[in-house]
Structures are given as C-alpha cells and as structure tokens.
Amino acid sequence: MEMLWVVLIGVCAGWLAGLIMKGSGFGLIGNLIVGVIGAMLGSFAFRLVGLAAYGLLGRLIVATVGAVILLVLLRFVRQGSKS
C-alpha cells in the first residue's frame, strides 16, 4: 500500500514540477514519470540532510522538490547533448 501512495504522490509532484519548470518539454507523461522518480529522489535527499516529511502535504512537498531537481538535471543533460 505504501508503494501506491508513493506513485500517487509522485504523479501529483510531477504535475506540479511541470508547472513550476515551464518549458521543460517532457510532456504530461514524461513529467509524471519524472514525478515518481523525483519522489524517491526527494525522499533520499531529505533523509541525507536529516529532514523528514510527515503527512500528505509534507510528502507532496518533498516529492515536488525532488521532481524539480530531477527536471533541472534532465534539462542540463538535454542541453549538453545538443551542443
């Protein structure tokens, strides 16, 4: 059941990150996948610095931060491959 929540929160976080990072160019499905991966990345990054998220809103914030970080990294990789 926990994995289902991670996926659902990740989908919402990907959508939010897509809104925050306008022009990322990954489309709806791409941003949703990035959101799920970003949820895991955000959770890992927050644990590294000793922070924890409680409740639905906290987990959504952590997942959104992770998804935005992932979109920024993907944008750099994408621009690097064009040059």
CNS distance restraints for C-alpha pairs under 8 A (distance, minus, plus):
assign (resid   1 and name CA) (resid   5 and name CA) 6.68 0.50 0.50
assign (resid   2 and name CA) (resid   6 and name CA) 6.39 0.50 0.50
assign (resid   3 and name CA) (resid   7 and name CA) 6.25 0.50 0.50
assign (resid   4 and name CA) (resid   8 and name CA) 6.19 0.50 0.50
assign (resid   5 and name CA) (resid   9 and name CA) 5.92 0.50 0.50
assign (resid   6 and name CA) (resid  10 and name CA) 5.84 0.50 0.50
assign (resid   6 and name CA) (resid  36 and name CA) 7.15 0.50 0.50
assign (resid   6 and name CA) (resid  39 and name CA) 6.99 0.50 0.50
assign (resid   6 and name CA) (resid  40 and name CA) 7.93 0.50 0.50
assign (resid   7 and name CA) (resid  11 and name CA) 6.10 0.50 0.50
assign (resid   7 and name CA) (resid  36 and name CA) 5.65 0.50 0.50
assign (resid   8 and name CA) (resid  12 and name CA) 6.44 0.50 0.50
assign (resid   8 and name CA) (resid  36 and name CA) 7.96 0.50 0.50
assign (resid   9 and name CA) (resid  13 and name CA) 6.03 0.50 0.50
assign (resid   9 and name CA) (resid  36 and name CA) 7.49 0.50 0.50
assign (resid   9 and name CA) (resid  39 and name CA) 7.40 0.50 0.50
assign (resid   9 and name CA) (resid  59 and name CA) 7.37 0.50 0.50
assign (resid   9 and name CA) (resid  60 and name CA) 5.88 0.50 0.50
assign (resid   9 and name CA) (resid  63 and name CA) 7.08 0.50 0.50
assign (resid  10 and name CA) (resid  14 and name CA) 5.97 0.50 0.50
assign (resid  10 and name CA) (resid  32 and name CA) 7.11 0.50 0.50
assign (resid  10 and name CA) (resid  33 and name CA) 7.88 0.50 0.50
assign (resid  10 and name CA) (resid  34 and name CA) 7.98 0.50 0.50
assign (resid  10 and name CA) (resid  35 and name CA) 4.51 0.50 0.50
assign (resid  10 and name CA) (resid  36 and name CA) 3.89 0.50 0.50
assign (resid  10 and name CA) (resid  37 and name CA) 7.21 0.50 0.50
assign (resid  10 and name CA) (resid  38 and name CA) 6.94 0.50 0.50
assign (resid  10 and name CA) (resid  39 and name CA) 5.18 0.50 0.50
assign (resid  10 and name CA) (resid  60 and name CA) 7.61 0.50 0.50
assign (resid  10 and name CA) (resid  63 and name CA) 6.09 0.50 0.50
assign (resid  10 and name CA) (resid  64 and name CA) 7.66 0.50 0.50
assign (resid  11 and name CA) (resid  15 and name CA) 6.33 0.50 0.50
assign (resid  11 and name CA) (resid  32 and name CA) 4.85 0.50 0.50
assign (resid  11 and name CA) (resid  33 and name CA) 7.09 0.50 0.50
assign (resid  11 and name CA) (resid  35 and name CA) 5.37 0.50 0.50
assign (resid  11 and name CA) (resid  36 and name CA) 5.80 0.50 0.50
assign (resid  12 and name CA) (resid  16 and name CA) 6.26 0.50 0.50
assign (resid  12 and name CA) (resid  32 and name CA) 7.44 0.50 0.50
assign (resid  12 and name CA) (resid  35 and name CA) 7.13 0.50 0.50
assign (resid  12 and name CA) (resid  60 and name CA) 7.56 0.50 0.50
assign (resid  13 and name CA) (resid  17 and name CA) 5.93 0.50 0.50
assign (resid  13 and name CA) (resid  32 and name CA) 7.65 0.50 0.50
assign (resid  13 and name CA) (resid  35 and name CA) 5.15 0.50 0.50
assign (resid  13 and name CA) (resid  36 and name CA) 7.57 0.50 0.50
assign (resid  13 and name CA) (resid  38 and name CA) 7.88 0.50 0.50
assign (resid  13 and name CA) (resid  39 and name CA) 7.30 0.50 0.50
assign (resid  13 and name CA) (resid  60 and name CA) 6.20 0.50 0.50
assign (resid  13 and name CA) (resid  61 and name CA) 7.67 0.50 0.50
assign (resid  13 and name CA) (resid  63 and name CA) 5.59 0.50 0.50
assign (resid  13 and name CA) (resid  64 and name CA) 4.38 0.50 0.50
assign (resid  13 and name CA) (resid  67 and name CA) 6.59 0.50 0.50
assign (resid  14 and name CA) (resid  18 and name CA) 6.01 0.50 0.50
assign (resid  14 and name CA) (resid  31 and name CA) 5.00 0.50 0.50
assign (resid  14 and name CA) (resid  32 and name CA) 4.53 0.50 0.50
assign (resid  14 and name CA) (resid  33 and name CA) 6.98 0.50 0.50
assign (resid  14 and name CA) (resid  34 and name CA) 5.85 0.50 0.50
assign (resid  14 and name CA) (resid  35 and name CA) 3.43 0.50 0.50
assign (resid  14 and name CA) (resid  36 and name CA) 6.85 0.50 0.50
assign (resid  14 and name CA) (resid  38 and name CA) 7.56 0.50 0.50
assign (resid  14 and name CA) (resid  64 and name CA) 6.67 0.50 0.50
assign (resid  14 and name CA) (resid  67 and name CA) 6.00 0.50 0.50
assign (resid  15 and name CA) (resid  19 and name CA) 6.45 0.50 0.50
assign (resid  15 and name CA) (resid  28 and name CA) 7.33 0.50 0.50
assign (resid  15 and name CA) (resid  31 and name CA) 6.25 0.50 0.50
assign (resid  15 and name CA) (resid  32 and name CA) 6.03 0.50 0.50
assign (resid  15 and name CA) (resid  35 and name CA) 7.11 0.50 0.50
assign (resid  16 and name CA) (resid  20 and name CA) 6.22 0.50 0.50
assign (resid  16 and name CA) (resid  64 and name CA) 6.63 0.50 0.50
assign (resid  17 and name CA) (resid  21 and name CA) 5.87 0.50 0.50
assign (resid  17 and name CA) (resid  31 and name CA) 7.50 0.50 0.50
assign (resid  17 and name CA) (resid  35 and name CA) 7.37 0.50 0.50
assign (resid  17 and name CA) (resid  64 and name CA) 5.85 0.50 0.50
assign (resid  17 and name CA) (resid  65 and name CA) 7.75 0.50 0.50
assign (resid  17 and name CA) (resid  67 and name CA) 5.95 0.50 0.50
assign (resid  17 and name CA) (resid  68 and name CA) 5.23 0.50 0.50
assign (resid  17 and name CA) (resid  71 and name CA) 7.76 0.50 0.50
assign (resid  18 and name CA) (resid  22 and name CA) 6.16 0.50 0.50
assign (resid  18 and name CA) (resid  24 and name CA) 7.12 0.50 0.50
assign (resid  18 and name CA) (resid  28 and name CA) 7.90 0.50 0.50
assign (resid  18 and name CA) (resid  31 and name CA) 5.95 0.50 0.50
assign (resid  18 and name CA) (resid  68 and name CA) 7.91 0.50 0.50
assign (resid  20 and name CA) (resid  68 and name CA) 7.68 0.50 0.50
assign (resid  21 and name CA) (resid  68 and name CA) 7.05 0.50 0.50
assign (resid  21 and name CA) (resid  71 and name CA) 7.51 0.50 0.50
assign (resid  24 and name CA) (resid  71 and name CA) 7.12 0.50 0.50
assign (resid  24 and name CA) (resid  75 and name CA) 6.73 0.50 0.50
assign (resid  26 and name CA) (resid  30 and name CA) 4.91 0.50 0.50
assign (resid  26 and name CA) (resid  31 and name CA) 5.87 0.50 0.50
assign (resid  27 and name CA) (resid  31 and name CA) 6.01 0.50 0.50
assign (resid  28 and name CA) (resid  32 and name CA) 6.20 0.50 0.50
assign (resid  29 and name CA) (resid  33 and name CA) 6.28 0.50 0.50
assign (resid  30 and name CA) (resid  34 and name CA) 6.14 0.50 0.50
assign (resid  31 and name CA) (resid  35 and name CA) 6.01 0.50 0.50
assign (resid  32 and name CA) (resid  36 and name CA) 6.47 0.50 0.50
assign (resid  33 and name CA) (resid  37 and name CA) 6.38 0.50 0.50
assign (resid  34 and name CA) (resid  38 and name CA) 5.67 0.50 0.50
assign (resid  34 and name CA) (resid  67 and name CA) 6.00 0.50 0.50
assign (resid  34 and name CA) (resid  70 and name CA) 6.97 0.50 0.50
assign (resid  34 and name CA) (resid  71 and name CA) 7.19 0.50 0.50
assign (resid  35 and name CA) (resid  39 and name CA) 5.96 0.50 0.50
assign (resid  35 and name CA) (resid  63 and name CA) 6.98 0.50 0.50
assign (resid  35 and name CA) (resid  64 and name CA) 7.06 0.50 0.50
assign (resid  35 and name CA) (resid  66 and name CA) 7.75 0.50 0.50
assign (resid  35 and name CA) (resid  67 and name CA) 4.98 0.50 0.50
assign (resid  36 and name CA) (resid  40 and name CA) 6.78 0.50 0.50
assign (resid  36 and name CA) (resid  63 and name CA) 7.83 0.50 0.50
assign (resid  36 and name CA) (resid  67 and name CA) 7.72 0.50 0.50
assign (resid  37 and name CA) (resid  41 and name CA) 6.25 0.50 0.50
assign (resid  37 and name CA) (resid  67 and name CA) 7.12 0.50 0.50
assign (resid  38 and name CA) (resid  42 and name CA) 5.74 0.50 0.50
assign (resid  38 and name CA) (resid  63 and name CA) 5.78 0.50 0.50
assign (resid  38 and name CA) (resid  64 and name CA) 7.04 0.50 0.50
assign (resid  38 and name CA) (resid  65 and name CA) 7.57 0.50 0.50
assign (resid  38 and name CA) (resid  66 and name CA) 4.31 0.50 0.50
assign (resid  38 and name CA) (resid  67 and name CA) 3.82 0.50 0.50
assign (resid  38 and name CA) (resid  68 and name CA) 7.41 0.50 0.50
assign (resid  38 and name CA) (resid  69 and name CA) 7.49 0.50 0.50
assign (resid  38 and name CA) (resid  70 and name CA) 6.02 0.50 0.50
assign (resid  39 and name CA) (resid  43 and name CA) 6.09 0.50 0.50
assign (resid  39 and name CA) (resid  62 and name CA) 6.81 0.50 0.50
assign (resid  39 and name CA) (resid  63 and name CA) 3.79 0.50 0.50
assign (resid  39 and name CA) (resid  64 and name CA) 6.87 0.50 0.50
assign (resid  39 and name CA) (resid  66 and name CA) 5.70 0.50 0.50
assign (resid  39 and name CA) (resid  67 and name CA) 6.41 0.50 0.50
assign (resid  40 and name CA) (resid  44 and name CA) 6.19 0.50 0.50
assign (resid  40 and name CA) (resid  63 and name CA) 7.13 0.50 0.50
assign (resid  40 and name CA) (resid  66 and name CA) 7.43 0.50 0.50
assign (resid  41 and name CA) (resid  45 and name CA) 6.07 0.50 0.50
assign (resid  41 and name CA) (resid  63 and name CA) 7.66 0.50 0.50
assign (resid  41 and name CA) (resid  66 and name CA) 5.36 0.50 0.50
assign (resid  41 and name CA) (resid  67 and name CA) 7.61 0.50 0.50
assign (resid  41 and name CA) (resid  70 and name CA) 7.89 0.50 0.50
assign (resid  42 and name CA) (resid  46 and name CA) 5.99 0.50 0.50
assign (resid  42 and name CA) (resid  62 and name CA) 5.34 0.50 0.50
assign (resid  42 and name CA) (resid  63 and name CA) 5.32 0.50 0.50
assign (resid  42 and name CA) (resid  64 and name CA) 7.59 0.50 0.50
assign (resid  42 and name CA) (resid  65 and name CA) 6.16 0.50 0.50
assign (resid  42 and name CA) (resid  66 and name CA) 3.76 0.50 0.50
assign (resid  42 and name CA) (resid  67 and name CA) 7.19 0.50 0.50
assign (resid  43 and name CA) (resid  47 and name CA) 6.20 0.50 0.50
assign (resid  43 and name CA) (resid  62 and name CA) 6.28 0.50 0.50
assign (resid  43 and name CA) (resid  63 and name CA) 6.85 0.50 0.50
assign (resid  43 and name CA) (resid  66 and name CA) 7.43 0.50 0.50
assign (resid  44 and name CA) (resid  48 and name CA) 6.28 0.50 0.50
assign (resid  45 and name CA) (resid  49 and name CA) 6.67 0.50 0.50
assign (resid  45 and name CA) (resid  66 and name CA) 7.78 0.50 0.50
assign (resid  46 and name CA) (resid  50 and name CA) 6.27 0.50 0.50
assign (resid  46 and name CA) (resid  51 and name CA) 5.09 0.50 0.50
assign (resid  46 and name CA) (resid  52 and name CA) 6.48 0.50 0.50
assign (resid  46 and name CA) (resid  62 and name CA) 7.39 0.50 0.50
assign (resid  47 and name CA) (resid  51 and name CA) 5.50 0.50 0.50
assign (resid  47 and name CA) (resid  52 and name CA) 6.43 0.50 0.50
assign (resid  53 and name CA) (resid  58 and name CA) 4.66 0.50 0.50
assign (resid  53 and name CA) (resid  59 and name CA) 5.43 0.50 0.50
assign (resid  53 and name CA) (resid  62 and name CA) 6.94 0.50 0.50
assign (resid  54 and name CA) (resid  58 and name CA) 5.19 0.50 0.50
assign (resid  54 and name CA) (resid  59 and name CA) 6.44 0.50 0.50
assign (resid  55 and name CA) (resid  59 and name CA) 6.30 0.50 0.50
assign (resid  56 and name CA) (resid  60 and name CA) 6.09 0.50 0.50
assign (resid  57 and name CA) (resid  61 and name CA) 6.19 0.50 0.50
assign (resid  58 and name CA) (resid  62 and name CA) 6.26 0.50 0.50
assign (resid  59 and name CA) (resid  63 and name CA) 6.03 0.50 0.50
assign (resid  60 and name CA) (resid  64 and name CA) 6.00 0.50 0.50
assign (resid  61 and name CA) (resid  65 and name CA) 6.14 0.50 0.50
assign (resid  62 and name CA) (resid  66 and name CA) 6.20 0.50 0.50
assign (resid  63 and name CA) (resid  67 and name CA) 6.07 0.50 0.50
assign (resid  64 and name CA) (resid  68 and name CA) 6.09 0.50 0.50
assign (resid  65 and name CA) (resid  69 and name CA) 6.20 0.50 0.50
assign (resid  66 and name CA) (resid  70 and name CA) 6.15 0.50 0.50
assign (resid  67 and name CA) (resid  71 and name CA) 6.08 0.50 0.50
assign (resid  68 and name CA) (resid  72 and name CA) 6.16 0.50 0.50
assign (resid  69 and name CA) (resid  73 and name CA) 6.26 0.50 0.50
assign (resid  70 and name CA) (resid  74 and name CA) 6.05 0.50 0.50
assign (resid  71 and name CA) (resid  75 and name CA) 5.98 0.50 0.50
assign (resid  72 and name CA) (resid  76 and name CA) 6.37 0.50 0.50
assign (resid  73 and name CA) (resid  77 and name CA) 6.30 0.50 0.50
assign (resid  74 and name CA) (resid  78 and name CA) 5.95 0.50 0.50
assign (resid  75 and name CA) (resid  79 and name CA) 6.11 0.50 0.50
assign (resid  76 and name CA) (resid  80 and name CA) 6.02 0.50 0.50
assign (resid  77 and name CA) (resid  81 and name CA) 6.29 0.50 0.50
assign (resid  78 and name CA) (resid  82 and name CA) 6.65 0.50 0.50
assign (resid  79 and name CA) (resid  83 and name CA) 6.86 0.50 0.50
